[in-house]
Amino acid sequence: MPQNITRRAMIGAAVGPWVLTSRAASARRPNFLFLLTDDQSYATMSLTGNPFMKTPSLDRIGREGVLFTNAFVAMSLCAPSRACFLSGLYPHKNGILGNQTRWNQDIPALPAILQGAGWRTAHIGKWHMDADDRVQPGYDYWAAQVGQGSYVDPRKNINGKWVDLKGYDTTIVTDQAIEFMRETVKMGRPFCTWIGYKACHGPFTPAPGHENDFADVEFKPPASFFLDDEGKPDRVRRKSQYLAMKSDAEARRRKAAKKKRASDAPMDLTRWAARERDQYRCLMGVEDSAARLLAALSELKVLDDTLIVFAGDNGFFHGEHGLHGKMEAYEESLRVPMMARYPRAIKPGQRCGHFVANVDLAPTVLEFCGVKAPRPMQGVSWRPLVTGQGAGGWRDHFVYTMHGGSAAKPTVKALRTDRYKLILNLNPRDKDELYDLQTDPQELKNLALDKGNREIVASLKRRLAASMKQLEDPALPLVEATF
C-alpha cells in the first residue's frame, strides 16, 4: 500500500506553498491523471486512424474530450521530452539534453507545484533521467524503476526502498496508481497521479493476453522504407534499415555482435514484421489499463472531477525513411498522440488542429487547477483552445531540436508550420531540408535542393531565428550562420 512521504522541506521556497487563484479558491479543485506512453506514434489507436488496433478505452478519452491532431514534442527522445512535460520549459532551459542528464531539482516540476498547493502527488513508472534512482522532491508517493526497467518482474524504488515485484510492468504500474488514487479520495484531497508506462519501448514483451494479437495482420514497411533518398542528410541515410539489409557484410556484423539492441536492423522483413507486431502487443496492455483506470475513477465517483491527459513521450518510425526509432525531425518522430478529458470544462467530441506541444502541459494543468506557476514557463496553456474561449494569438509554427550534448551546438533545428517544414542539419553541417507538407506529407522530396525555393528557405530561417531569440536559445548564432 502506498505510504505518504512528504518532501516539501526539500523543495522549500522553490515551489511553494502556493496560494490558489480566486477561481480555484471558489471552485472545485480537479484531480489530475496523466498517462504517458513511450515511443508511441500518432496513428496507433482507432481514434487516430489505425486500421487494426481496437482501443475503445483510450479512444474514450478523446471522444469524451478533445483529440489534438497536431501535438508535437520539442525533442523526440525519452528523458528530454519528459522534462518538457514536467517543467513547461524547452530542453535548452530545463537542461535535459539527453537521457544521461539528471533532473535539476531547483526547477519546480508540475507535481511539486501542485503538492505545494494542496494536491497529493505520485510518480509511478518510468522516470528515466540518467537512470536516476533518487526519490524526487514534490511527491507523496514514489514508485519508479531505474532507466528503462523491465516488462516482467520489475525492480522498483518505492518510497526509497528497492522492491522486486512479480508480474507485468504495465499492470503493476496501473495497480499502484489505482491504489494511490483510492487512498487519496478517501482522504478527501485532490490527487495528481503521473504515470510513466514503459510500453511501448523496445525490446518488446507483449502484454499478457495479447501475445497472439495481430497474427493475421500483414505488416509491410511503407514505400519510403525502400528508398535511398539522396535528399536526406548522410546521418539519416546511414541509419536506413533497408540499406543495412542489402549489405551482407553489415548483416553478418550485426548477427555476430554480442550485445543486441532493439534499434538494430533486422536481417529480413519477416523479423521486421515480428518486431512491429510485438510493439503493438505491448500497447494493448496500456489499452487494458486505460479501461481499468476509467472504471476505478467511476467507482470512486471522481471520473468527471478528474482532468485526464494522455500523451506519448515522442513519436516512432515504423519503417518510414528506412528508420526504426525516433530522434529525427520527420513527422513520425515529433508528432504524438495527445488527448484530454474533463467534462466540467472540456466539451466532448472535439478535434483540435492547433499546434500544441509537450511544453504546454504544465501551464495548462496549472490553469485548470487555478494555481500560479512559481516562475515563467515557455509553454502556453491550451485551456482556451478547448473551453470555447478562442485561439486568438495562438502559435502558427513550432520549433524542434535534436541535441547532440550541447545546447549551443544541436544536431538539428527545425521549424514546422502549417504548410512547410524546414530542417537544418547543423552538427555536423549537412544539406538543409524543406518539405511542403500539403503536397508531400510523407516528406519524400527535399525542396531545398531546388534553387528556386531559396526565398522560402530564407524566410523560414528568419522565422526560426526569431522564435529562437524569443526562447533565449543559445544555438541562435549557429542558425544565423546559415543565412
C-alpha positions as CSV (number, residue, x, y, z in Angstrom):
1,M,0.0,0.0,0.0
2,P,1.4,3.4,-0.8
3,Q,3.0,5.3,2.1
4,N,2.6,9.0,2.5
5,I,6.1,10.7,2.3
6,T,6.1,14.4,2.3
7,R,9.2,16.1,0.9
8,R,8.1,19.7,0.9
9,A,11.0,20.6,3.1
10,M,13.4,19.6,0.3
11,I,11.8,21.9,-2.2
12,G,11.0,24.7,0.2
13,A,10.7,28.2,-1.3
14,A,11.3,26.9,-4.8
15,V,7.8,25.5,-5.3
16,G,5.5,26.7,-2.6
17,P,3.4,26.6,-0.6
18,W,1.2,28.3,-3.2
19,V,-2.0,30.4,-2.8
20,L,-4.7,29.3,-5.1
21,T,-6.1,31.8,-7.6
22,S,-9.5,33.2,-6.9
23,R,-11.0,30.8,-9.5
24,A,-9.6,27.8,-7.7
25,A,-10.4,29.0,-4.2
26,S,-14.1,29.3,-5.1
27,A,-14.5,26.3,-7.3
28,R,-13.9,22.5,-7.2
29,R,-10.3,21.6,-7.4
30,P,-9.8,19.0,-10.2
31,N,-7.8,15.8,-9.8
32,F,-5.1,15.3,-12.4
33,L,-4.3,12.0,-14.0
34,F,-1.5,11.9,-16.6
35,L,-0.9,8.8,-18.8
36,L,2.4,8.9,-20.7
37,T,3.4,6.1,-23.1
38,D,6.8,5.5,-24.5
39,D,7.7,5.5,-28.3
40,Q,4.1,5.6,-29.4
41,S,3.5,7.1,-32.8
42,Y,0.3,9.1,-33.6
43,A,-1.6,6.6,-35.8
44,T,-1.6,3.7,-33.3
45,M,-5.2,3.9,-32.0
46,S,-8.6,3.5,-33.5
47,L,-9.3,7.2,-32.9
48,T,-6.3,8.3,-34.8
49,G,-7.0,6.1,-37.8
50,N,-5.2,2.8,-37.2
51,P,-7.0,0.1,-39.3
52,F,-6.4,-2.8,-36.9
53,M,-5.9,-1.5,-33.4
54,K,-9.0,-1.7,-31.2
55,T,-8.6,0.8,-28.4
56,P,-12.1,1.8,-27.2
57,S,-10.9,2.9,-23.7
58,L,-8.0,5.1,-24.9
59,D,-10.3,6.4,-27.6
60,R,-12.9,7.3,-25.0
61,I,-10.6,9.9,-23.5
62,G,-10.5,11.7,-26.9
63,R,-14.2,11.0,-27.8
64,E,-15.4,12.4,-24.5
65,G,-13.0,15.3,-24.6
66,V,-10.5,16.5,-27.2
67,L,-8.1,14.9,-29.6
68,F,-5.2,17.1,-30.6
69,T,-4.3,16.3,-34.2
70,N,-1.2,18.4,-34.2
71,A,0.6,17.7,-30.9
72,F,4.4,17.8,-31.0
73,V,7.4,17.3,-28.8
74,A,10.2,19.8,-28.5
75,M,12.7,16.9,-28.7
76,S,11.9,13.3,-29.7
77,L,13.9,11.5,-27.0
78,C,12.6,9.9,-23.8
79,A,14.2,12.0,-21.0
80,P,14.2,15.4,-22.7
81,S,10.5,15.1,-23.7
82,R,9.5,14.1,-20.1
83,A,11.4,17.0,-18.7
84,C,9.4,19.3,-21.1
85,F,6.1,17.9,-19.9
86,L,7.2,18.3,-16.2
87,S,8.7,21.8,-16.5
88,G,7.0,23.7,-19.2
89,L,10.4,24.6,-20.5
90,Y,12.3,23.7,-23.7
91,P,15.4,21.4,-23.3
92,H,17.9,24.2,-23.5
93,K,16.2,25.8,-20.5
94,N,15.4,22.7,-18.4
95,G,18.9,21.3,-19.0
96,I,17.8,17.8,-20.1
97,L,19.5,17.4,-23.5
98,G,19.8,13.6,-23.5
99,N,18.9,10.5,-21.5
100,Q,22.1,10.8,-19.4
101,T,21.3,14.0,-17.5
102,R,19.8,14.2,-14.0
103,W,16.8,16.3,-13.3
104,N,17.7,19.7,-11.8
105,Q,15.8,19.7,-8.6
106,D,15.9,23.5,-8.4
107,I,13.4,23.6,-11.3
108,P,9.9,23.1,-9.9
109,A,8.2,20.2,-11.6
110,L,4.4,20.3,-12.2
111,P,3.6,17.7,-9.5
112,A,5.7,19.5,-6.9
113,I,3.9,22.8,-7.6
114,L,0.6,21.1,-7.1
115,Q,1.8,19.4,-3.9
116,G,2.6,22.9,-2.6
117,A,-1.0,23.9,-3.3
118,G,-2.5,21.0,-1.5
119,W,-2.7,18.2,-4.0
120,R,-1.5,14.7,-3.1
121,T,1.1,13.7,-5.7
122,A,2.5,10.5,-7.1
123,H,5.0,9.5,-9.7
124,I,4.5,5.9,-10.8
125,G,6.6,4.2,-13.5
126,K,9.3,5.4,-15.8
127,W,11.4,8.4,-14.7
128,H,14.4,7.6,-16.8
129,M,16.6,10.7,-16.5
130,D,20.2,9.4,-16.2
131,A,19.0,6.2,-14.6
132,D,18.5,8.4,-11.5
133,D,17.5,6.3,-8.5
134,R,16.7,9.2,-6.2
135,V,13.2,9.8,-4.8
136,Q,12.4,13.2,-6.3
137,P,11.1,16.1,-4.2
138,G,7.5,17.0,-4.5
139,Y,5.9,13.6,-4.4
140,D,3.9,12.0,-1.7
141,Y,4.2,8.6,-3.3
142,W,7.1,7.4,-5.5
143,A,7.4,4.1,-7.4
144,A,9.9,4.2,-10.2
145,Q,12.4,2.0,-11.9
146,V,15.9,2.9,-12.9
147,G,16.2,3.7,-16.6
148,Q,14.0,1.6,-18.9
149,G,13.3,-1.1,-16.3
150,S,11.8,-4.4,-17.2
151,Y,8.5,-5.5,-18.6
152,V,8.5,-8.7,-16.5
153,D,9.1,-8.8,-12.7
154,P,10.4,-5.2,-12.5
155,R,12.6,-3.8,-9.7
156,K,11.2,-0.6,-8.3
157,N,12.2,2.2,-5.9
158,I,9.1,2.5,-3.8
159,N,9.4,5.5,-1.4
160,G,13.1,5.0,-1.1
161,K,13.1,1.2,-0.7
162,W,14.0,-1.2,-3.5
163,V,11.4,-3.9,-4.1
164,D,11.4,-6.8,-6.5
165,L,7.9,-7.2,-7.9
166,K,6.2,-10.0,-9.8
167,G,4.1,-9.5,-12.8
168,Y,3.9,-7.4,-16.0
169,D,5.1,-3.8,-15.6
170,T,2.1,-2.1,-17.2
171,T,-0.3,-3.9,-14.9
172,I,1.8,-3.2,-11.8
173,V,2.0,0.5,-12.6
174,T,-1.8,0.7,-13.0
175,D,-2.4,-1.3,-9.8
176,Q,-0.2,1.2,-7.9
177,A,-2.0,4.2,-9.5
178,I,-5.4,2.9,-8.6
179,E,-4.5,2.2,-5.0
180,F,-2.9,5.7,-4.7
181,M,-6.0,7.4,-6.1
182,R,-8.3,5.3,-3.9
183,E,-6.4,6.3,-0.8
184,T,-6.3,10.0,-1.7
185,V,-10.0,10.2,-2.4
186,K,-10.7,8.6,1.0
187,M,-8.6,11.4,2.5
188,G,-10.9,14.0,0.8
189,R,-7.9,15.5,-1.1
190,P,-7.3,16.1,-4.8
191,F,-4.7,14.0,-6.4
192,C,-2.0,14.4,-9.1
193,T,-1.1,11.0,-10.5
194,W,1.7,10.9,-13.0
195,I,2.0,7.5,-14.8
196,G,5.0,6.8,-17.0
197,Y,4.5,3.5,-18.8
198,K,7.4,1.6,-20.2
199,A,5.2,0.5,-23.0
200,C,5.7,0.5,-25.9
201,H,9.5,0.9,-25.8
202,G,11.7,-2.0,-27.0
203,P,12.8,-4.6,-26.6
204,F,9.2,-5.6,-26.8
205,T,7.5,-8.1,-24.5
206,P,3.8,-8.4,-25.4
207,A,1.2,-7.7,-22.7
208,P,-0.4,-10.8,-21.0
209,G,-3.4,-11.9,-23.0
210,H,-2.2,-10.2,-26.2
211,E,0.7,-12.5,-27.2
212,N,-1.1,-13.6,-30.3
213,D,-2.8,-10.4,-31.3
214,F,-2.5,-9.3,-34.9
215,A,-1.2,-12.7,-36.1
216,D,-3.5,-12.3,-39.2
217,V,-2.4,-8.7,-39.9
218,E,0.1,-8.3,-42.7
219,F,2.8,-5.9,-41.6
220,K,4.5,-4.2,-44.6
221,P,7.1,-1.4,-44.5
222,P,5.9,1.9,-46.0
223,A,7.1,2.7,-49.5
224,S,9.8,5.1,-48.2
225,F,11.4,2.2,-46.4
226,F,12.9,1.0,-49.7
227,L,14.2,4.4,-50.8
228,D,17.8,5.5,-50.7
229,D,16.8,9.2,-50.6
230,E,19.7,11.4,-51.7
231,G,17.7,14.4,-50.4
232,K,18.2,13.2,-46.8
233,P,21.4,14.0,-44.9
234,D,24.1,11.3,-44.6
235,R,23.2,10.8,-40.9
236,V,19.7,9.6,-41.8
237,R,20.8,7.5,-44.8
238,R,23.4,5.7,-42.6
239,K,20.5,4.7,-40.3
240,S,18.5,3.1,-43.1
241,Q,17.4,-0.5,-42.2
242,Y,16.8,-1.3,-45.8
243,L,20.3,-0.4,-46.9
244,A,21.6,-2.4,-43.9
245,M,19.6,-5.4,-45.1
246,K,21.1,-5.1,-48.6
247,S,24.6,-5.3,-47.2
248,D,25.6,-8.9,-46.4
249,A,28.7,-7.6,-44.6
250,E,26.6,-5.4,-42.4
251,A,24.1,-8.2,-41.7
252,R,26.9,-10.6,-40.7
253,R,28.4,-7.9,-38.4
254,R,25.1,-7.3,-36.7
255,K,24.4,-11.0,-36.3
256,A,27.8,-11.6,-34.7
257,A,27.5,-8.7,-32.3
258,K,27.5,-9.9,-28.7
259,K,25.2,-7.2,-27.5
260,K,21.8,-7.0,-29.3
261,R,20.0,-3.7,-29.3
262,A,16.3,-3.0,-30.0
263,S,17.3,-0.4,-32.6
264,D,19.5,-2.9,-34.6
265,A,18.2,-3.5,-38.1
266,P,16.6,-7.0,-38.5
267,M,18.0,-9.4,-41.1
268,D,14.9,-9.6,-43.2
269,L,11.3,-8.3,-43.5
270,T,9.9,-11.3,-41.6
271,R,11.8,-10.4,-38.5
272,W,10.9,-6.7,-39.1
273,A,7.2,-7.6,-39.1
274,A,7.5,-9.7,-36.0
275,R,9.1,-6.8,-34.1
276,E,6.3,-4.5,-35.3
277,R,3.6,-6.9,-34.0
278,D,5.2,-7.1,-30.6
279,Q,5.3,-3.4,-30.2
280,Y,1.6,-3.1,-30.9
281,R,1.0,-6.0,-28.5
282,C,2.8,-4.0,-25.8
283,L,0.5,-1.1,-26.4
284,M,-2.6,-3.2,-25.9
285,G,-1.6,-3.5,-22.3
286,V,-2.0,0.3,-22.0
287,E,-5.4,-0.1,-23.5
288,D,-6.4,-2.6,-20.9
289,S,-5.0,-0.3,-18.2
290,A,-7.0,2.7,-19.5
291,A,-10.2,0.7,-19.1
292,R,-9.3,-0.2,-15.5
293,L,-8.3,3.4,-14.6
294,L,-11.6,4.8,-16.1
295,A,-13.6,2.2,-14.2
296,A,-11.8,2.9,-10.9
297,L,-12.4,6.6,-11.2
298,S,-16.0,5.9,-11.9
299,E,-16.3,3.6,-8.9
300,L,-14.7,6.3,-6.8
301,K,-17.2,8.8,-8.2
302,V,-14.5,11.2,-9.3
303,L,-14.3,10.5,-13.0
304,D,-15.8,13.8,-14.1
305,D,-13.9,15.6,-11.4
306,T,-10.6,14.4,-12.9
307,L,-8.6,16.1,-15.7
308,I,-7.2,13.1,-17.7
309,V,-4.4,13.8,-20.2
310,F,-3.0,11.0,-22.4
311,A,0.1,11.5,-24.5
312,G,3.2,9.9,-26.0
313,D,6.7,11.0,-25.0
314,N,7.7,11.0,-28.6
315,G,6.7,9.5,-31.9
316,F,8.2,6.5,-33.6
317,F,9.3,5.3,-37.0
318,H,7.7,2.2,-38.3
319,G,10.0,1.9,-41.3
320,E,9.4,5.4,-42.7
321,H,12.5,6.7,-44.4
322,G,14.1,3.3,-43.6
323,L,14.1,4.2,-39.9
324,H,13.3,2.5,-36.7
325,G,13.2,4.6,-33.5
326,K,12.9,8.4,-33.3
327,M,15.4,11.3,-32.8
328,E,14.7,12.9,-36.2
329,A,12.6,15.9,-37.2
330,Y,10.2,14.0,-39.5
331,E,6.5,13.8,-38.6
332,E,6.5,10.2,-37.4
333,S,9.1,11.2,-34.8
334,L,7.9,14.6,-33.4
335,R,4.2,14.2,-33.7
336,V,2.5,12.4,-30.8
337,P,-1.0,11.2,-29.7
338,M,-2.4,13.6,-27.2
339,M,-6.0,13.7,-25.7
340,A,-7.7,15.3,-22.7
341,R,-11.0,14.6,-20.9
342,Y,-12.5,16.9,-18.3
343,P,-16.3,17.2,-18.9
344,R,-16.7,20.0,-16.4
345,A,-14.8,22.3,-18.8
346,I,-14.0,20.5,-22.0
347,K,-16.9,19.8,-24.4
348,P,-16.8,16.2,-25.8
349,G,-16.1,15.3,-29.3
350,Q,-13.5,18.0,-30.1
351,R,-10.7,17.7,-32.6
352,C,-8.2,20.5,-32.1
353,G,-5.8,21.1,-35.0
354,H,-3.8,24.0,-33.4
355,F,-0.2,23.3,-32.7
356,V,0.2,22.2,-29.1
357,A,3.4,20.8,-27.5
358,N,4.7,18.9,-24.5
359,V,5.9,22.2,-23.0
360,D,2.3,23.3,-22.8
361,L,1.2,20.6,-20.4
362,A,2.4,22.2,-17.1
363,P,0.9,25.7,-17.7
364,T,-2.3,24.1,-18.9
365,V,-2.8,21.9,-15.8
366,L,-1.9,24.7,-13.5
367,E,-4.6,26.9,-15.1
368,F,-7.2,24.2,-14.9
369,C,-6.3,23.8,-11.2
370,G,-6.1,27.5,-10.5
371,V,-2.5,27.5,-9.4
372,K,0.0,30.1,-10.4
373,A,3.4,28.9,-11.7
374,P,6.3,29.9,-9.4
375,R,8.3,31.2,-12.3
376,P,7.7,31.9,-16.0
377,M,7.2,28.9,-18.3
378,Q,7.8,28.8,-22.0
379,G,4.8,26.6,-22.8
380,V,1.3,28.1,-23.1
381,S,-1.9,26.9,-21.6
382,W,-4.2,25.3,-24.2
383,R,-7.2,25.7,-21.9
384,P,-8.7,28.5,-24.0
385,L,-8.5,26.2,-27.1
386,V,-10.7,23.5,-25.6
387,T,-13.1,25.5,-23.5
388,G,-14.6,27.8,-26.2
389,Q,-12.5,30.8,-25.4
390,G,-10.9,31.0,-28.8
391,A,-7.5,30.7,-30.3
392,G,-6.5,34.4,-30.7
393,G,-2.8,34.8,-30.9
394,W,-2.1,31.1,-30.8
395,R,1.2,29.9,-32.3
396,D,1.3,29.2,-36.0
397,H,4.6,27.3,-36.0
398,F,6.6,25.1,-33.8
399,V,10.4,24.8,-33.1
400,Y,12.0,21.3,-32.8
401,T,15.5,20.4,-31.6
402,M,17.7,17.3,-31.5
403,H,20.6,18.0,-29.2
404,G,23.9,16.2,-29.5
405,G,25.1,17.0,-26.0
406,S,25.4,20.8,-26.3
407,A,22.6,23.3,-26.2
408,A,24.7,25.7,-28.3
409,K,25.5,23.1,-30.9
410,P,22.5,20.9,-31.6
411,T,22.4,18.3,-34.3
412,V,19.2,19.5,-35.8
413,K,17.0,22.6,-35.6
414,A,13.6,22.5,-37.4
415,L,10.6,24.8,-37.9
416,R,7.2,23.3,-38.5
417,T,4.5,25.5,-40.0
418,D,1.0,24.5,-41.3
419,R,2.5,24.1,-44.8
420,Y,6.2,23.8,-44.6
421,K,8.9,22.1,-42.6
422,L,12.5,23.4,-42.6
423,I,15.2,21.1,-41.1
424,L,18.7,22.5,-40.6
425,N,21.3,19.8,-40.1
426,L,23.8,21.7,-38.1
427,N,26.2,19.4,-36.3
428,P,27.7,18.0,-38.4
429,R,26.7,20.5,-41.1
430,D,24.8,18.8,-43.9
431,K,22.2,19.8,-46.5
432,D,19.1,21.8,-45.4
433,E,15.7,20.1,-45.9
434,L,12.5,21.7,-47.0
435,Y,9.2,19.8,-47.3
436,D,5.8,21.0,-48.5
437,L,3.5,19.1,-46.1
438,Q,0.4,19.9,-48.1
439,T,1.7,18.2,-51.3
440,D,4.2,15.9,-49.7
441,P,3.0,14.8,-46.3
442,Q,5.4,11.8,-46.3
443,E,8.4,14.2,-46.6
444,L,9.9,12.5,-49.6
445,K,11.0,15.4,-51.8
446,N,13.6,17.8,-50.4
447,L,12.6,21.1,-52.0
448,A,15.7,22.9,-50.5
449,L,17.7,21.2,-53.3
450,D,15.9,23.3,-55.8
451,K,17.4,26.8,-56.1
452,G,14.0,28.2,-57.0
453,N,13.0,27.7,-53.3
454,R,15.8,29.8,-51.8
455,E,13.5,32.6,-50.7
456,I,11.1,30.1,-49.0
457,V,14.1,28.6,-47.1
458,A,15.4,32.1,-46.2
459,S,12.0,33.2,-44.9
460,L,11.6,30.1,-42.8
461,K,15.1,30.6,-41.4
462,R,14.2,34.1,-40.3
463,R,11.1,32.8,-38.6
464,L,13.1,30.1,-36.9
465,A,15.7,32.6,-35.7
466,A,13.0,35.0,-34.4
467,S,11.5,32.2,-32.3
468,M,14.8,31.0,-31.0
469,K,15.6,34.6,-29.9
470,Q,12.3,34.7,-28.0
471,L,13.1,31.4,-26.4
472,E,16.6,32.5,-25.5
473,D,18.0,29.6,-27.4
474,P,21.9,29.5,-27.2
475,A,22.0,27.9,-30.7
476,L,20.8,31.0,-32.4
477,P,24.3,32.0,-33.7
478,L,24.7,28.6,-35.3
479,V,21.4,29.1,-37.1
480,E,22.2,32.6,-38.1
481,A,25.5,31.4,-39.6
482,T,23.4,29.5,-42.2
483,F,21.8,32.7,-43.6
